[in-house]
Amino acid sequence: MVKTLSLIVSLGLSLWVIAAPSAAVARRTLSIAEADVAEARAEDLLRQGRQAADRGNFREAIAAFTLALQQDPTLTTAYLHRGQAHHDVGNFDQAIADFEQALRLEPENVRAIYSRGEAQIDVGRPQGAIADLSRAIALDPTHAQAYGDRAVAHLMLGNLQNALQDFDQAIALNAQNADLHYNRGKVRTALGDWRGALSDYNQAIALNPNFAEAYGNRGLLRFEQGDRQAGLDDLQRALDLFQQQGNREGYHFTQTLIRQLEAVE
């Protein structure tokens, strides 16, 4: 999963923030009779866990993967899926532990290496993330997500040029990903490449017409470059989308920003 960066801007004040993945977590119990567990095959439990995860029932999925591992502790796939389910509910340390167990079983498993790197970003370990993601890229040079997430880790360390290079490579591999264009636009903005940033925000919006953050950042960029009305129109579009999407924080921030910009002579 490529991480999306949110840029909080207030008349010259900038702050990079990594947006945490959101997930509705269902709290239903595992839908398998306790008396049947001993008879269930690990593969059946693994399949049931995947189905639960696909429905967004991550706690049910974790329970199923745990039962599968009790049946067969060598199931690398079960550790990977349970780690991802832990990641999706915000249990990042438990996710890392599962990915590490998968790597003990299969040291060259690219998915496990990448997933541990992604989780290390979430727990604030950018250097460890860069090490893992670089290893994943060495094993699979076409791994666009690894380039995109490594760029985020570089940003956490303030390495804008390294981040830009990784976003360039990620987009070369996956040009249809709106988040990648949006994130590169943020880096280009920070580097003073206004035209490049505007191009990226335009592409992000073309790929995802409901991308509220992209409208907001494009609007602010247009305003700062002297296109006042176009900038305010973009910010209003962002405001409307935040409201439709139930993003109260984005809505209130954008509302305040519009008022501040409208007061500028």
C-alpha positions as MATLAB code, in Angstrom:
seq = 'MVKTLSLIVSLGLSLWVIAAPSAAVARRTLSIAEADVAEARAEDLLRQGRQAADRGNFREAIAAFTLALQQDPTLTTAYLHRGQAHHDVGNFDQAIADFEQALRLEPENVRAIYSRGEAQIDVGRPQGAIADLSRAIALDPTHAQAYGDRAVAHLMLGNLQNALQDFDQAIALNAQNADLHYNRGKVRTALGDWRGALSDYNQAIALNPNFAEAYGNRGLLRFEQGDRQAGLDDLQRALDLFQQQGNREGYHFTQTLIRQLEAVE';
ca = [
       0.000    0.000    0.000;
       1.532    3.310   -1.097;
       1.296    5.812    1.703;
      -0.281    9.188    1.026;
       1.253   12.336    2.427;
      -0.914   15.125    3.756;
       0.587   18.599    3.765;
      -0.857   20.932    6.394;
      -0.275   24.476    5.174;
      -1.277   27.762    6.763;
       0.023   30.850    5.012;
       3.612   29.738    4.738;
       3.739   27.137    7.533;
       4.299   23.592    6.223;
       4.296   20.238    7.985;
       4.713   16.785    6.483;
       2.357   14.222    7.945;
       1.978   10.564    6.992;
      -1.683    9.751    6.755;
      -2.515    6.618    8.734;
      -4.544    3.985    6.893;
      -8.142    3.898    7.983;
     -10.155    0.722    8.345;
     -13.517   -0.118    9.777;
     -12.788   -2.915   12.208;
     -15.580   -5.394   12.783;
     -15.534   -7.145   16.133;
     -17.339  -10.353   15.219;
     -15.943  -13.606   16.500;
     -14.552  -16.287   14.239;
     -17.431  -18.011   12.466;
     -16.209  -21.561   12.959;
     -17.591  -23.844   15.641;
     -15.104  -24.518   18.435;
     -15.766  -28.233   18.166;
     -14.737  -28.130   14.506;
     -11.383  -26.398   15.009;
      -9.461  -29.583   15.767;
     -10.777  -31.131   12.555;
     -10.190  -28.069   10.373;
      -7.208  -28.118    8.067;
      -4.750  -25.265    8.240;
      -5.470  -24.458    4.583;
      -9.201  -24.153    5.326;
      -8.545  -21.812    8.233;
      -6.180  -19.784    6.069;
      -8.872  -19.440    3.401;
     -11.431  -18.424    6.002;
      -9.057  -15.791    7.345;
      -8.558  -14.348    3.869;
     -12.313  -14.185    3.337;
     -12.772  -12.399    6.659;
     -10.030   -9.892    5.769;
     -11.659   -9.264    2.382;
     -14.873   -8.359    4.247;
     -12.972   -6.004    6.531;
     -13.365   -8.282    9.559;
      -9.707   -8.080   10.532;
     -10.044   -9.390   14.094;
     -11.908  -12.423   12.808;
      -9.148  -12.849   10.230;
      -6.451  -12.670   12.921;
      -8.242  -15.377   14.908;
      -8.461  -17.626   11.839;
      -4.795  -17.156   10.925;
      -3.796  -17.877   14.531;
      -5.738  -21.156   14.457;
      -4.107  -22.038   11.138;
      -0.667  -21.476   12.648;
      -1.564  -23.660   15.609;
      -2.278  -26.406   13.086;
       0.867  -25.678   11.035;
       3.488  -23.289   12.502;
       5.465  -23.356    9.233;
       2.811  -21.577    7.143;
       4.649  -18.490    5.929;
       1.498  -17.254    4.185;
      -0.445  -17.303    7.448;
       2.176  -15.120    9.153;
       2.074  -12.708    6.197;
      -1.714  -12.459    6.213;
      -1.942  -12.173    9.992;
       0.747   -9.496    9.927;
      -1.218   -7.534    7.337;
      -4.408   -7.874    9.387;
      -2.580   -6.609   12.480;
      -1.268   -3.733   10.374;
      -4.776   -2.883    9.194;
      -6.046   -2.510   12.784;
      -2.993   -0.503   13.866;
      -1.157   -3.253   15.750;
       2.116   -2.350   14.083;
       4.499   -4.039   16.515;
       2.551   -7.309   16.243;
       2.557   -6.939   12.472;
       6.340   -6.549   12.466;
       6.685   -9.629   14.680;
       4.650  -11.685   12.186;
       6.639  -10.417    9.205;
       9.862  -11.277   11.026;
       8.612  -14.795   11.695;
       7.783  -15.141    7.997;
      11.338  -14.049    7.210;
      12.765  -16.664    9.557;
      10.974  -19.241    7.429;
      11.727  -17.573    4.071;
      14.569  -15.013    4.347;
      14.186  -13.839    0.731;
      10.393  -13.402    0.777;
       9.905  -10.020   -0.922;
       6.408   -9.518    0.436;
       7.572  -10.025    4.018;
      10.541   -7.690    3.543;
       8.390   -4.996    1.953;
       5.639   -5.341    4.566;
       8.091   -5.033    7.455;
       9.545   -1.926    5.812;
       6.084   -0.408    5.434;
       5.269   -1.132    9.084;
       8.558    0.409   10.203;
       7.413    3.689    8.653;
       4.268    3.499   10.776;
       6.250    3.077   13.999;
       8.646    5.906   13.121;
      11.732    3.954   12.094;
      12.607    5.470    8.695;
      16.163    4.144    8.569;
      15.015    0.572    9.195;
      12.272    1.079    6.631;
      14.774    2.267    4.019;
      16.948   -0.796    4.664;
      14.002   -3.177    4.208;
      12.536   -1.394    1.202;
      15.939   -1.196   -0.495;
      16.327   -4.928    0.004;
      12.858   -5.528   -1.464;
      13.784   -3.393   -4.480;
      17.054   -5.282   -4.938;
      15.089   -8.532   -5.068;
      12.315   -7.069   -7.247;
      13.330   -3.909   -9.170;
       9.750   -3.556  -10.496;
       8.218   -3.140   -7.010;
       6.574    0.299   -7.432;
       5.107    0.312   -3.912;
       8.541   -0.223   -2.387;
       9.899    2.813   -4.243;
       6.899    4.896   -3.170;
       7.166    3.931    0.482;
      10.943    4.349    0.506;
      10.338    7.895   -0.733;
       8.109    8.487    2.302;
      10.869    7.191    4.592;
      13.365    9.547    2.920;
      10.956   12.427    3.567;
      10.792   11.513    7.240;
      14.558   12.088    7.291;
      14.312   15.313    5.276;
      15.951   13.856    2.157;
      13.848   15.558   -0.519;
      16.055   14.726   -3.506;
      16.183   11.031   -2.611;
      12.412   11.066   -2.176;
      11.949   12.714   -5.563;
      14.097   10.087   -7.272;
      12.091    7.281   -5.681;
       8.752    8.844   -6.633;
      10.044    9.274  -10.202;
      10.884    5.568  -10.335;
       7.598    4.517   -8.723;
       5.622    6.551  -11.264;
       7.671    5.127  -14.131;
       6.524    1.695  -12.948;
       2.940    2.634  -12.043;
       1.841    5.834  -13.773;
      -1.849    5.230  -12.941;
      -1.436    5.631   -9.173;
      -2.924    8.958   -8.075;
      -1.232    8.879   -4.661;
       2.214    8.709   -6.259;
       1.566   11.782   -8.404;
       0.114   13.626   -5.404;
       3.088   12.768   -3.216;
       5.583   13.780   -5.891;
       3.682   17.031   -6.252;
       4.253   17.670   -2.559;
       7.985   17.094   -2.937;
       8.177   19.301   -6.010;
       6.315   22.020   -4.108;
       8.840   21.811   -1.284;
      11.690   22.033   -3.823;
      10.178   25.113   -5.482;
       9.240   23.338   -8.733;
       5.810   24.954   -9.045;
       5.131   23.829  -12.623;
       6.115   20.241  -11.888;
       3.982   20.233   -8.743;
       0.970   21.630  -10.613;
       1.378   18.952  -13.291;
       1.411   16.233  -10.635;
      -1.681   17.585   -8.839;
      -3.484   17.797  -12.192;
      -2.617   14.169  -12.918;
      -3.638   13.025   -9.436;
      -7.029   14.680   -9.888;
      -7.434   13.244  -13.386;
      -6.848    9.767  -11.965;
      -8.973   10.361   -8.860;
     -11.560   13.146   -9.322;
     -12.548   12.902   -5.633;
      -9.017   13.510   -4.315;
      -9.789   16.293   -1.833;
      -6.196   16.768   -0.668;
      -4.987   17.168   -4.248;
      -7.558   19.904   -4.899;
      -6.547   21.624   -1.659;
      -2.839   21.612   -2.414;
      -3.367   22.631   -6.035;
      -5.603   25.448   -4.860;
      -3.039   26.762   -2.422;
      -0.314   26.520   -5.052;
      -2.430   28.418   -7.589;
      -3.242   31.095   -5.030;
       0.422   31.536   -4.104;
       1.328   31.829   -7.801;
      -1.141   34.672   -8.269;
      -4.160   32.800   -9.684;
      -6.378   33.823   -6.788;
      -9.807   32.785   -8.078;
      -8.685   29.417   -9.445;
      -6.982   28.740   -6.128;
     -10.084   29.556   -4.109;
     -12.229   27.470   -6.466;
      -9.960   24.463   -5.886;
     -10.061   24.964   -2.135;
     -13.844   25.168   -2.225;
     -13.916   21.900   -4.175;
     -11.658   20.342   -1.543;
     -13.989   21.641    1.185;
     -17.027   20.087   -0.508;
     -15.267   16.742   -0.962;
     -14.059   16.646    2.655;
     -17.651   17.225    3.759;
     -18.990   14.488    1.462;
     -16.312   12.070    2.680;
     -16.949   12.791    6.355;
     -13.424   14.109    6.916;
     -14.132   16.637    9.660;
     -10.494   17.540   10.265;
      -9.874   18.228    6.565;
     -13.146   20.151    6.294;
     -12.512   22.455    9.248;
      -8.891   23.074    8.305;
      -9.778   23.933    4.693;
     -12.646   26.135    5.830;
     -10.278   28.117    8.060;
      -7.677   28.339    5.288;
     -10.216   29.713    2.799;
     -11.218   32.422    5.270;
      -7.584   33.371    5.825;
      -6.855   33.534    2.099;
      -9.994   35.538    1.344;
      -8.752   38.133    3.842;
      -5.450   38.531    1.999;
      -5.343   41.741   -0.054;
];
